[in-house]
Amino acid sequence: MCRTSECQAARTAQEEKAVEKSVSDYYALSAKEVEEQARWGDLALANFPKEAAVKTRRD
């Protein structure tokens, strides 16, 4: 039998892992979505090259 603090620490660790997995699953993109995002980025860079250059220099 575990002590109360040990059980609480184990539960907390399990809950943190569950939250991390939920967030990761929610924000995960499929290969198709990744490709679409890349195309949008290419389009933005092609249409707004000055803005992209200024932002890159600031970063």
Summary of the structure (lengths in Angstrom):
residues: 59
radius of gyration: 21.4
end to end distance: 53.0
largest distance: 64.6
contacts: 103
relative contact order: 0.06
helix: 86%
strand: 0%
